[in-house]
Amino acid sequence: MDRLFNNADSFAMAFDDAWKKLASDSNFKDQSIDNKVSFILENQIFEHPFLIDNPEQAVQVAQFRIRLLDLT
């Protein structure tokens, strides 16, 4: 990841990158959307400042990105 900023745009970019990296993993594909989001937030981008400072909004942004980009 490049520089991380404490805003929703930076978080969305980090989330999208993490999702794309895991999308082809068969274990990831078989999980529910909620499990996928939790895994990414807890294991991939847990140090992102927006997630640390705004965990509820971060989940909302992640869910929005999934709908927006049809990542199901």
mmCIF file of the N, C-alpha and C atoms, coordinates in Angstrom:
data_MODEL
# 
_entry.id   MODEL 
# 
loop_
_atom_site.group_PDB 
_atom_site.id 
_atom_site.type_symbol 
_atom_site.label_atom_id 
_atom_site.label_alt_id 
_atom_site.label_comp_id 
_atom_site.label_asym_id 
_atom_site.label_entity_id 
_atom_site.label_seq_id 
_atom_site.pdbx_PDB_ins_code 
_atom_site.Cartn_x 
_atom_site.Cartn_y 
_atom_site.Cartn_z 
_atom_site.occupancy 
_atom_site.B_iso_or_equiv 
_atom_site.pdbx_formal_charge 
_atom_site.auth_seq_id 
_atom_site.auth_comp_id 
_atom_site.auth_asym_id 
_atom_site.auth_atom_id 
_atom_site.pdbx_PDB_model_num 
ATOM 1   N N  . MET A 1 1  ? 0.824   -1.174  0.000  1.00 0.00 ? 1  MET A N  1 
ATOM 2   C CA . MET A 1 1  ? 0.000   0.000   0.000  1.00 0.00 ? 1  MET A CA 1 
ATOM 3   C C  . MET A 1 1  ? 0.872   1.242   0.000  1.00 0.00 ? 1  MET A C  1 
ATOM 4   N N  . ASP A 1 2  ? 0.378   2.251   -0.650 1.00 0.00 ? 2  ASP A N  1 
ATOM 5   C CA . ASP A 1 2  ? 1.067   3.528   -0.635 1.00 0.00 ? 2  ASP A CA 1 
ATOM 6   C C  . ASP A 1 2  ? 0.775   4.233   0.683  1.00 0.00 ? 2  ASP A C  1 
ATOM 7   N N  . ARG A 1 3  ? 0.900   5.514   0.680  1.00 0.00 ? 3  ARG A N  1 
ATOM 8   C CA . ARG A 1 3  ? 0.621   6.289   1.884  1.00 0.00 ? 3  ARG A CA 1 
ATOM 9   C C  . ARG A 1 3  ? -0.835  6.138   2.296  1.00 0.00 ? 3  ARG A C  1 
ATOM 10  N N  . LEU A 1 4  ? -1.056  6.088   3.591  1.00 0.00 ? 4  LEU A N  1 
ATOM 11  C CA . LEU A 1 4  ? -2.406  5.965   4.128  1.00 0.00 ? 4  LEU A CA 1 
ATOM 12  C C  . LEU A 1 4  ? -2.832  7.287   4.732  1.00 0.00 ? 4  LEU A C  1 
ATOM 13  N N  . PHE A 1 5  ? -4.038  7.711   4.394  1.00 0.00 ? 5  PHE A N  1 
ATOM 14  C CA . PHE A 1 5  ? -4.584  8.934   4.939  1.00 0.00 ? 5  PHE A CA 1 
ATOM 15  C C  . PHE A 1 5  ? -5.822  8.598   5.751  1.00 0.00 ? 5  PHE A C  1 
ATOM 16  N N  . ASN A 1 6  ? -6.100  9.414   6.736  1.00 0.00 ? 6  ASN A N  1 
ATOM 17  C CA . ASN A 1 6  ? -7.229  9.169   7.618  1.00 0.00 ? 6  ASN A CA 1 
ATOM 18  C C  . ASN A 1 6  ? -8.508  9.744   6.996  1.00 0.00 ? 6  ASN A C  1 
ATOM 19  N N  . ASN A 1 7  ? -8.919  9.138   5.876  1.00 0.00 ? 7  ASN A N  1 
ATOM 20  C CA . ASN A 1 7  ? -10.170 9.543   5.236  1.00 0.00 ? 7  ASN A CA 1 
ATOM 21  C C  . ASN A 1 7  ? -10.780 8.345   4.510  1.00 0.00 ? 7  ASN A C  1 
ATOM 22  N N  . ALA A 1 8  ? -12.049 8.488   4.163  1.00 0.00 ? 8  ALA A N  1 
ATOM 23  C CA . ALA A 1 8  ? -12.790 7.385   3.557  1.00 0.00 ? 8  ALA A CA 1 
ATOM 24  C C  . ALA A 1 8  ? -12.245 7.006   2.180  1.00 0.00 ? 8  ALA A C  1 
ATOM 25  N N  . ASP A 1 9  ? -11.756 7.976   1.421  1.00 0.00 ? 9  ASP A N  1 
ATOM 26  C CA . ASP A 1 9  ? -11.220 7.660   0.092  1.00 0.00 ? 9  ASP A CA 1 
ATOM 27  C C  . ASP A 1 9  ? -9.989  6.769   0.181  1.00 0.00 ? 9  ASP A C  1 
ATOM 28  N N  . SER A 1 10 ? -9.086  7.112   1.063  1.00 0.00 ? 10 SER A N  1 
ATOM 29  C CA . SER A 1 10 ? -7.893  6.302   1.253  1.00 0.00 ? 10 SER A CA 1 
ATOM 30  C C  . SER A 1 10 ? -8.264  4.904   1.737  1.00 0.00 ? 10 SER A C  1 
ATOM 31  N N  . PHE A 1 11 ? -9.219  4.844   2.656  1.00 0.00 ? 11 PHE A N  1 
ATOM 32  C CA . PHE A 1 11 ? -9.680  3.551   3.160  1.00 0.00 ? 11 PHE A CA 1 
ATOM 33  C C  . PHE A 1 11 ? -10.295 2.720   2.036  1.00 0.00 ? 11 PHE A C  1 
ATOM 34  N N  . ALA A 1 12 ? -11.140 3.349   1.217  1.00 0.00 ? 12 ALA A N  1 
ATOM 35  C CA . ALA A 1 12 ? -11.790 2.631   0.117  1.00 0.00 ? 12 ALA A CA 1 
ATOM 36  C C  . ALA A 1 12 ? -10.754 2.046   -0.839 1.00 0.00 ? 12 ALA A C  1 
ATOM 37  N N  . MET A 1 13 ? -9.724  2.808   -1.135 1.00 0.00 ? 13 MET A N  1 
ATOM 38  C CA . MET A 1 13 ? -8.674  2.306   -2.025 1.00 0.00 ? 13 MET A CA 1 
ATOM 39  C C  . MET A 1 13 ? -7.959  1.103   -1.405 1.00 0.00 ? 13 MET A C  1 
ATOM 40  N N  . ALA A 1 14 ? -7.662  1.191   -0.121 1.00 0.00 ? 14 ALA A N  1 
ATOM 41  C CA . ALA A 1 14 ? -6.990  0.083   0.568  1.00 0.00 ? 14 ALA A CA 1 
ATOM 42  C C  . ALA A 1 14 ? -7.894  -1.146  0.608  1.00 0.00 ? 14 ALA A C  1 
ATOM 43  N N  . PHE A 1 15 ? -9.173  -0.931  0.886  1.00 0.00 ? 15 PHE A N  1 
ATOM 44  C CA . PHE A 1 15 ? -10.130 -2.040  0.921  1.00 0.00 ? 15 PHE A CA 1 
ATOM 45  C C  . PHE A 1 15 ? -10.232 -2.705  -0.446 1.00 0.00 ? 15 PHE A C  1 
ATOM 46  N N  . ASP A 1 16 ? -10.381 -1.900  -1.489 1.00 0.00 ? 16 ASP A N  1 
ATOM 47  C CA . ASP A 1 16 ? -10.479 -2.445  -2.846 1.00 0.00 ? 16 ASP A CA 1 
ATOM 48  C C  . ASP A 1 16 ? -9.249  -3.270  -3.205 1.00 0.00 ? 16 ASP A C  1 
ATOM 49  N N  . ASP A 1 17 ? -8.072  -2.760  -2.878 1.00 0.00 ? 17 ASP A N  1 
ATOM 50  C CA . ASP A 1 17 ? -6.833  -3.492  -3.172 1.00 0.00 ? 17 ASP A CA 1 
ATOM 51  C C  . ASP A 1 17 ? -6.798  -4.829  -2.438 1.00 0.00 ? 17 ASP A C  1 
ATOM 52  N N  . ALA A 1 18 ? -7.159  -4.812  -1.165 1.00 0.00 ? 18 ALA A N  1 
ATOM 53  C CA . ALA A 1 18 ? -7.149  -6.050  -0.381 1.00 0.00 ? 18 ALA A CA 1 
ATOM 54  C C  . ALA A 1 18 ? -8.164  -7.043  -0.937 1.00 0.00 ? 18 ALA A C  1 
ATOM 55  N N  . TRP A 1 19 ? -9.339  -6.562  -1.301 1.00 0.00 ? 19 TRP A N  1 
ATOM 56  C CA . TRP A 1 19 ? -10.376 -7.441  -1.856 1.00 0.00 ? 19 TRP A CA 1 
ATOM 57  C C  . TRP A 1 19 ? -9.881  -8.079  -3.152 1.00 0.00 ? 19 TRP A C  1 
ATOM 58  N N  . LYS A 1 20 ? -9.315  -7.287  -4.032 1.00 0.00 ? 20 LYS A N  1 
ATOM 59  C CA . LYS A 1 20 ? -8.834  -7.794  -5.321 1.00 0.00 ? 20 LYS A CA 1 
ATOM 60  C C  . LYS A 1 20 ? -7.748  -8.854  -5.136 1.00 0.00 ? 20 LYS A C  1 
ATOM 61  N N  . LYS A 1 21 ? -6.870  -8.638  -4.168 1.00 0.00 ? 21 LYS A N  1 
ATOM 62  C CA . LYS A 1 21 ? -5.790  -9.600  -3.924 1.00 0.00 ? 21 LYS A CA 1 
ATOM 63  C C  . LYS A 1 21 ? -6.342  -10.933 -3.438 1.00 0.00 ? 21 LYS A C  1 
ATOM 64  N N  . LEU A 1 22 ? -7.441  -10.907 -2.694 1.00 0.00 ? 22 LEU A N  1 
ATOM 65  C CA . LEU A 1 22 ? -8.002  -12.142 -2.146 1.00 0.00 ? 22 LEU A CA 1 
ATOM 66  C C  . LEU A 1 22 ? -9.081  -12.769 -3.019 1.00 0.00 ? 22 LEU A C  1 
ATOM 67  N N  . ALA A 1 23 ? -9.557  -12.059 -4.006 1.00 0.00 ? 23 ALA A N  1 
ATOM 68  C CA . ALA A 1 23 ? -10.711 -12.497 -4.798 1.00 0.00 ? 23 ALA A CA 1 
ATOM 69  C C  . ALA A 1 23 ? -10.522 -13.858 -5.465 1.00 0.00 ? 23 ALA A C  1 
ATOM 70  N N  . SER A 1 24 ? -9.320  -14.179 -5.837 1.00 0.00 ? 24 SER A N  1 
ATOM 71  C CA . SER A 1 24 ? -9.095  -15.459 -6.524 1.00 0.00 ? 24 SER A CA 1 
ATOM 72  C C  . SER A 1 24 ? -8.799  -16.609 -5.560 1.00 0.00 ? 24 SER A C  1 
ATOM 73  N N  . ASP A 1 25 ? -8.670  -16.333 -4.297 1.00 0.00 ? 25 ASP A N  1 
ATOM 74  C CA . ASP A 1 25 ? -8.410  -17.363 -3.288 1.00 0.00 ? 25 ASP A CA 1 
ATOM 75  C C  . ASP A 1 25 ? -9.695  -18.156 -3.029 1.00 0.00 ? 25 ASP A C  1 
ATOM 76  N N  . SER A 1 26 ? -9.643  -19.455 -3.218 1.00 0.00 ? 26 SER A N  1 
ATOM 77  C CA . SER A 1 26 ? -10.850 -20.276 -3.077 1.00 0.00 ? 26 SER A CA 1 
ATOM 78  C C  . SER A 1 26 ? -11.415 -20.227 -1.662 1.00 0.00 ? 26 SER A C  1 
ATOM 79  N N  . ASN A 1 27 ? -10.583 -20.156 -0.638 1.00 0.00 ? 27 ASN A N  1 
ATOM 80  C CA . ASN A 1 27 ? -11.083 -20.052 0.732  1.00 0.00 ? 27 ASN A CA 1 
ATOM 81  C C  . ASN A 1 27 ? -11.830 -18.742 0.938  1.00 0.00 ? 27 ASN A C  1 
ATOM 82  N N  . PHE A 1 28 ? -11.360 -17.682 0.316  1.00 0.00 ? 28 PHE A N  1 
ATOM 83  C CA . PHE A 1 28 ? -12.014 -16.385 0.426  1.00 0.00 ? 28 PHE A CA 1 
ATOM 84  C C  . PHE A 1 28 ? -13.344 -16.391 -0.324 1.00 0.00 ? 28 PHE A C  1 
ATOM 85  N N  . LYS A 1 29 ? -13.352 -16.967 -1.513 1.00 0.00 ? 29 LYS A N  1 
ATOM 86  C CA . LYS A 1 29 ? -14.571 -17.009 -2.337 1.00 0.00 ? 29 LYS A CA 1 
ATOM 87  C C  . LYS A 1 29 ? -15.715 -17.702 -1.626 1.00 0.00 ? 29 LYS A C  1 
ATOM 88  N N  . ASP A 1 30 ? -15.405 -18.721 -0.836 1.00 0.00 ? 30 ASP A N  1 
ATOM 89  C CA . ASP A 1 30 ? -16.433 -19.537 -0.187 1.00 0.00 ? 30 ASP A CA 1 
ATOM 90  C C  . ASP A 1 30 ? -17.030 -18.886 1.062  1.00 0.00 ? 30 ASP A C  1 
ATOM 91  N N  . GLN A 1 31 ? -16.515 -17.752 1.476  1.00 0.00 ? 31 GLN A N  1 
ATOM 92  C CA . GLN A 1 31 ? -16.992 -17.089 2.695  1.00 0.00 ? 31 GLN A CA 1 
ATOM 93  C C  . GLN A 1 31 ? -18.182 -16.174 2.393  1.00 0.00 ? 31 GLN A C  1 
ATOM 94  N N  . SER A 1 32 ? -18.939 -15.877 3.446  1.00 0.00 ? 32 SER A N  1 
ATOM 95  C CA . SER A 1 32 ? -20.029 -14.904 3.303  1.00 0.00 ? 32 SER A CA 1 
ATOM 96  C C  . SER A 1 32 ? -19.427 -13.508 3.149  1.00 0.00 ? 32 SER A C  1 
ATOM 97  N N  . ILE A 1 33 ? -20.222 -12.577 2.669  1.00 0.00 ? 33 ILE A N  1 
ATOM 98  C CA . ILE A 1 33 ? -19.758 -11.196 2.518  1.00 0.00 ? 33 ILE A CA 1 
ATOM 99  C C  . ILE A 1 33 ? -19.290 -10.647 3.869  1.00 0.00 ? 33 ILE A C  1 
ATOM 100 N N  . ASP A 1 34 ? -20.063 -10.875 4.913  1.00 0.00 ? 34 ASP A N  1 
ATOM 101 C CA . ASP A 1 34 ? -19.687 -10.372 6.248  1.00 0.00 ? 34 ASP A CA 1 
ATOM 102 C C  . ASP A 1 34 ? -18.350 -10.947 6.695  1.00 0.00 ? 34 ASP A C  1 
ATOM 103 N N  . ASN A 1 35 ? -18.126 -12.222 6.455  1.00 0.00 ? 35 ASN A N  1 
ATOM 104 C CA . ASN A 1 35 ? -16.853 -12.842 6.824  1.00 0.00 ? 35 ASN A CA 1 
ATOM 105 C C  . ASN A 1 35 ? -15.696 -12.273 6.002  1.00 0.00 ? 35 ASN A C  1 
ATOM 106 N N  . LYS A 1 36 ? -15.947 -12.031 4.725  1.00 0.00 ? 36 LYS A N  1 
ATOM 107 C CA . LYS A 1 36 ? -14.910 -11.451 3.870  1.00 0.00 ? 36 LYS A CA 1 
ATOM 108 C C  . LYS A 1 36 ? -14.520 -10.063 4.357  1.00 0.00 ? 36 LYS A C  1 
ATOM 109 N N  . VAL A 1 37 ? -15.536 -9.242  4.663  1.00 0.00 ? 37 VAL A N  1 
ATOM 110 C CA . VAL A 1 37 ? -15.262 -7.894  5.161  1.00 0.00 ? 37 VAL A CA 1 
ATOM 111 C C  . VAL A 1 37 ? -14.494 -7.967  6.474  1.00 0.00 ? 37 VAL A C  1 
ATOM 112 N N  . SER A 1 38 ? -14.956 -8.801  7.392  1.00 0.00 ? 38 SER A N  1 
ATOM 113 C CA . SER A 1 38 ? -14.275 -8.945  8.684  1.00 0.00 ? 38 SER A CA 1 
ATOM 114 C C  . SER A 1 38 ? -12.828 -9.390  8.498  1.00 0.00 ? 38 SER A C  1 
ATOM 115 N N  . PHE A 1 39 ? -12.614 -10.349 7.622  1.00 0.00 ? 39 PHE A N  1 
ATOM 116 C CA . PHE A 1 39 ? -11.254 -10.840 7.398  1.00 0.00 ? 39 PHE A CA 1 
ATOM 117 C C  . PHE A 1 39 ? -10.345 -9.727  6.902  1.00 0.00 ? 39 PHE A C  1 
ATOM 118 N N  . ILE A 1 40 ? -10.816 -8.976  5.930  1.00 0.00 ? 40 ILE A N  1 
ATOM 119 C CA . ILE A 1 40 ? -9.998  -7.890  5.384  1.00 0.00 ? 40 ILE A CA 1 
ATOM 120 C C  . ILE A 1 40 ? -9.713  -6.840  6.446  1.00 0.00 ? 40 ILE A C  1 
ATOM 121 N N  . LEU A 1 41 ? -10.755 -6.449  7.177  1.00 0.00 ? 41 LEU A N  1 
ATOM 122 C CA . LEU A 1 41 ? -10.567 -5.401  8.188  1.00 0.00 ? 41 LEU A CA 1 
ATOM 123 C C  . LEU A 1 41 ? -9.663  -5.855  9.324  1.00 0.00 ? 41 LEU A C  1 
ATOM 124 N N  . GLU A 1 42 ? -9.777  -7.106  9.725  1.00 0.00 ? 42 GLU A N  1 
ATOM 125 C CA . GLU A 1 42 ? -9.011  -7.607  10.872 1.00 0.00 ? 42 GLU A CA 1 
ATOM 126 C C  . GLU A 1 42 ? -7.617  -8.108  10.513 1.00 0.00 ? 42 GLU A C  1 
ATOM 127 N N  . ASN A 1 43 ? -7.409  -8.496  9.262  1.00 0.00 ? 43 ASN A N  1 
ATOM 128 C CA . ASN A 1 43 ? -6.143  -9.144  8.902  1.00 0.00 ? 43 ASN A CA 1 
ATOM 129 C C  . ASN A 1 43 ? -5.345  -8.443  7.810  1.00 0.00 ? 43 ASN A C  1 
ATOM 130 N N  . GLN A 1 44 ? -5.999  -7.625  7.005  1.00 0.00 ? 44 GLN A N  1 
ATOM 131 C CA . GLN A 1 44 ? -5.303  -7.034  5.872  1.00 0.00 ? 44 GLN A CA 1 
ATOM 132 C C  . GLN A 1 44 ? -5.030  -5.546  6.042  1.00 0.00 ? 44 GLN A C  1 
ATOM 133 N N  . ILE A 1 45 ? -6.032  -4.805  6.496  1.00 0.00 ? 45 ILE A N  1 
ATOM 134 C CA . ILE A 1 45 ? -5.874  -3.346  6.558  1.00 0.00 ? 45 ILE A CA 1 
ATOM 135 C C  . ILE A 1 45 ? -6.150  -2.810  7.970  1.00 0.00 ? 45 ILE A C  1 
ATOM 136 N N  . PHE A 1 46 ? -5.892  -3.626  8.955  1.00 0.00 ? 46 PHE A N  1 
ATOM 137 C CA . PHE A 1 46 ? -6.187  -3.290  10.350 1.00 0.00 ? 46 PHE A CA 1 
ATOM 138 C C  . PHE A 1 46 ? -5.439  -2.060  10.850 1.00 0.00 ? 46 PHE A C  1 
ATOM 139 N N  . GLU A 1 47 ? -4.366  -1.688  10.199 1.00 0.00 ? 47 GLU A N  1 
ATOM 140 C CA . GLU A 1 47 ? -3.586  -0.528  10.630 1.00 0.00 ? 47 GLU A CA 1 
ATOM 141 C C  . GLU A 1 47 ? -4.009  0.766   9.921  1.00 0.00 ? 47 GLU A C  1 
ATOM 142 N N  . HIS A 1 48 ? -5.019  0.693   9.081  1.00 0.00 ? 48 HIS A N  1 
ATOM 143 C CA . HIS A 1 48 ? -5.434  1.895   8.361  1.00 0.00 ? 48 HIS A CA 1 
ATOM 144 C C  . HIS A 1 48 ? -6.004  2.909   9.359  1.00 0.00 ? 48 HIS A C  1 
ATOM 145 N N  . PRO A 1 49 ? -5.543  4.154   9.300  1.00 0.00 ? 49 PRO A N  1 
ATOM 146 C CA . PRO A 1 49 ? -5.984  5.149   10.291 1.00 0.00 ? 49 PRO A CA 1 
ATOM 147 C C  . PRO A 1 49 ? -7.494  5.421   10.273 1.00 0.00 ? 49 PRO A C  1 
ATOM 148 N N  . PHE A 1 50 ? -8.137  5.349   9.119  1.00 0.00 ? 50 PHE A N  1 
ATOM 149 C CA . PHE A 1 50 ? -9.581  5.577   9.072  1.00 0.00 ? 50 PHE A CA 1 
ATOM 150 C C  . PHE A 1 50 ? -10.318 4.461   9.795  1.00 0.00 ? 50 PHE A C  1 
ATOM 151 N N  . LEU A 1 51 ? -9.879  3.233   9.628  1.00 0.00 ? 51 LEU A N  1 
ATOM 152 C CA . LEU A 1 51 ? -10.483 2.093   10.316 1.00 0.00 ? 51 LEU A CA 1 
ATOM 153 C C  . LEU A 1 51 ? -10.285 2.214   11.825 1.00 0.00 ? 51 LEU A C  1 
ATOM 154 N N  . ILE A 1 52 ? -9.121  2.614   12.237 1.00 0.00 ? 52 ILE A N  1 
ATOM 155 C CA . ILE A 1 52 ? -8.829  2.748   13.671 1.00 0.00 ? 52 ILE A CA 1 
ATOM 156 C C  . ILE A 1 52 ? -9.707  3.833   14.297 1.00 0.00 ? 52 ILE A C  1 
ATOM 157 N N  . ASP A 1 53 ? -9.814  4.966   13.642 1.00 0.00 ? 53 ASP A N  1 
ATOM 158 C CA . ASP A 1 53 ? -10.554 6.102   14.202 1.00 0.00 ? 53 ASP A CA 1 
ATOM 159 C C  . ASP A 1 53 ? -12.056 6.042   13.965 1.00 0.00 ? 53 ASP A C  1 
ATOM 160 N N  . ASN A 1 54 ? -12.486 5.335   12.935 1.00 0.00 ? 54 ASN A N  1 
ATOM 161 C CA . ASN A 1 54 ? -13.905 5.304   12.545 1.00 0.00 ? 54 ASN A CA 1 
ATOM 162 C C  . ASN A 1 54 ? -14.347 3.891   12.157 1.00 0.00 ? 54 ASN A C  1 
ATOM 163 N N  . PRO A 1 55 ? -14.280 2.948   13.075 1.00 0.00 ? 55 PRO A N  1 
ATOM 164 C CA . PRO A 1 55 ? -14.555 1.555   12.693 1.00 0.00 ? 55 PRO A CA 1 
ATOM 165 C C  . PRO A 1 55 ? -15.953 1.323   12.118 1.00 0.00 ? 55 PRO A C  1 
ATOM 166 N N  . GLU A 1 56 ? -16.959 1.988   12.656 1.00 0.00 ? 56 GLU A N  1 
ATOM 167 C CA . GLU A 1 56 ? -18.314 1.778   12.143 1.00 0.00 ? 56 GLU A CA 1 
ATOM 168 C C  . GLU A 1 56 ? -18.458 2.354   10.736 1.00 0.00 ? 56 GLU A C  1 
ATOM 169 N N  . GLN A 1 57 ? -17.914 3.530   10.520 1.00 0.00 ? 57 GLN A N  1 
ATOM 170 C CA . GLN A 1 57 ? -17.965 4.121   9.178  1.00 0.00 ? 57 GLN A CA 1 
ATOM 171 C C  . GLN A 1 57 ? -17.147 3.297   8.197  1.00 0.00 ? 57 GLN A C  1 
ATOM 172 N N  . ALA A 1 58 ? -16.048 2.729   8.642  1.00 0.00 ? 58 ALA A N  1 
ATOM 173 C CA . ALA A 1 58 ? -15.217 1.908   7.760  1.00 0.00 ? 58 ALA A CA 1 
ATOM 174 C C  . ALA A 1 58 ? -16.003 0.697   7.260  1.00 0.00 ? 58 ALA A C  1 
ATOM 175 N N  . VAL A 1 59 ? -16.752 0.068   8.124  1.00 0.00 ? 59 VAL A N  1 
ATOM 176 C CA . VAL A 1 59 ? -17.578 -1.068  7.712  1.00 0.00 ? 59 VAL A CA 1 
ATOM 177 C C  . VAL A 1 59 ? -18.623 -0.601  6.698  1.00 0.00 ? 59 VAL A C  1 
ATOM 178 N N  . GLN A 1 60 ? -19.218 0.559   6.930  1.00 0.00 ? 60 GLN A N  1 
ATOM 179 C CA . GLN A 1 60 ? -20.201 1.092   5.990  1.00 0.00 ? 60 GLN A CA 1 
ATOM 180 C C  . GLN A 1 60 ? -19.568 1.389   4.632  1.00 0.00 ? 60 GLN A C  1 
ATOM 181 N N  . VAL A 1 61 ? -18.378 1.939   4.642  1.00 0.00 ? 61 VAL A N  1 
ATOM 182 C CA . VAL A 1 61 ? -17.671 2.212   3.381  1.00 0.00 ? 61 VAL A CA 1 
ATOM 183 C C  . VAL A 1 61 ? -17.368 0.898   2.660  1.00 0.00 ? 61 VAL A C  1 
ATOM 184 N N  . ALA A 1 62 ? -16.917 -0.104  3.401  1.00 0.00 ? 62 ALA A N  1 
ATOM 185 C CA . ALA A 1 62 ? -16.615 -1.402  2.799  1.00 0.00 ? 62 ALA A CA 1 
ATOM 186 C C  . ALA A 1 62 ? -17.868 -2.002  2.163  1.00 0.00 ? 62 ALA A C  1 
ATOM 187 N N  . GLN A 1 63 ? -18.984 -1.965  2.870  1.00 0.00 ? 63 GLN A N  1 
ATOM 188 C CA . GLN A 1 63 ? -20.229 -2.509  2.331  1.00 0.00 ? 63 GLN A CA 1 
ATOM 189 C C  . GLN A 1 63 ? -20.689 -1.722  1.104  1.00 0.00 ? 63 GLN A C  1 
ATOM 190 N N  . PHE A 1 64 ? -20.506 -0.411  1.140  1.00 0.00 ? 64 PHE A N  1 
ATOM 191 C CA . PHE A 1 64 ? -20.853 0.419   -0.020 1.00 0.00 ? 64 PHE A CA 1 
ATOM 192 C C  . PHE A 1 64 ? -19.994 0.052   -1.221 1.00 0.00 ? 64 PHE A C  1 
ATOM 193 N N  . ARG A 1 65 ? -18.699 -0.145  -1.005 1.00 0.00 ? 65 ARG A N  1 
ATOM 194 C CA . ARG A 1 65 ? -17.794 -0.497  -2.099 1.00 0.00 ? 65 ARG A CA 1 
ATOM 195 C C  . ARG A 1 65 ? -18.206 -1.831  -2.727 1.00 0.00 ? 65 ARG A C  1 
ATOM 196 N N  . ILE A 1 66 ? -18.606 -2.767  -1.904 1.00 0.00 ? 66 ILE A N  1 
ATOM 197 C CA . ILE A 1 66 ? -19.028 -4.080  -2.405 1.00 0.00 ? 66 ILE A CA 1 
ATOM 198 C C  . ILE A 1 66 ? -20.243 -3.922  -3.306 1.00 0.00 ? 66 ILE A C  1 
ATOM 199 N N  . ARG A 1 67 ? -21.206 -3.115  -2.877 1.00 0.00 ? 67 ARG A N  1 
ATOM 200 C CA . ARG A 1 67 ? -22.407 -2.884  -3.699 1.00 0.00 ? 67 ARG A CA 1 
ATOM 201 C C  . ARG A 1 67 ? -22.055 -2.075  -4.947 1.00 0.00 ? 67 ARG A C  1 
ATOM 202 N N  . LEU A 1 68 ? -21.292 -1.031  -4.775 1.00 0.00 ? 68 LEU A N  1 
ATOM 203 C CA . LEU A 1 68 ? -20.936 -0.141  -5.884 1.00 0.00 ? 68 LEU A CA 1 
ATOM 204 C C  . LEU A 1 68 ? -20.211 -0.897  -7.005 1.00 0.00 ? 68 LEU A C  1 
ATOM 205 N N  . LEU A 1 69 ? -19.261 -1.714  -6.616 1.00 0.00 ? 69 LEU A N  1 
ATOM 206 C CA . LEU A 1 69 ? -18.426 -2.412  -7.597 1.00 0.00 ? 69 LEU A CA 1 
ATOM 207 C C  . LEU A 1 69 ? -18.902 -3.831  -7.880 1.00 0.00 ? 69 LEU A C  1 
ATOM 208 N N  . ASP A 1 70 ? -20.040 -4.209  -7.280 1.00 0.00 ? 70 ASP A N  1 
ATOM 209 C CA . ASP A 1 70 ? -20.605 -5.549  -7.451 1.00 0.00 ? 70 ASP A CA 1 
ATOM 210 C C  . ASP A 1 70 ? -19.543 -6.623  -7.181 1.00 0.00 ? 70 ASP A C  1 
ATOM 211 N N  . LEU A 1 71 ? -18.965 -6.566  -6.002 1.00 0.00 ? 71 LEU A N  1 
ATOM 212 C CA . LEU A 1 71 ? -17.859 -7.460  -5.638 1.00 0.00 ? 71 LEU A CA 1 
ATOM 213 C C  . LEU A 1 71 ? -18.324 -8.779  -5.034 1.00 0.00 ? 71 LEU A C  1 
ATOM 214 N N  . THR A 1 72 ? -19.593 -9.079  -5.077 1.00 0.00 ? 72 THR A N  1 
ATOM 215 C CA . THR A 1 72 ? -20.105 -10.296 -4.450 1.00 0.00 ? 72 THR A CA 1 
ATOM 216 C C  . THR A 1 72 ? -19.602 -11.543 -5.086 1.00 0.00 ? 72 THR A C  1 
# 
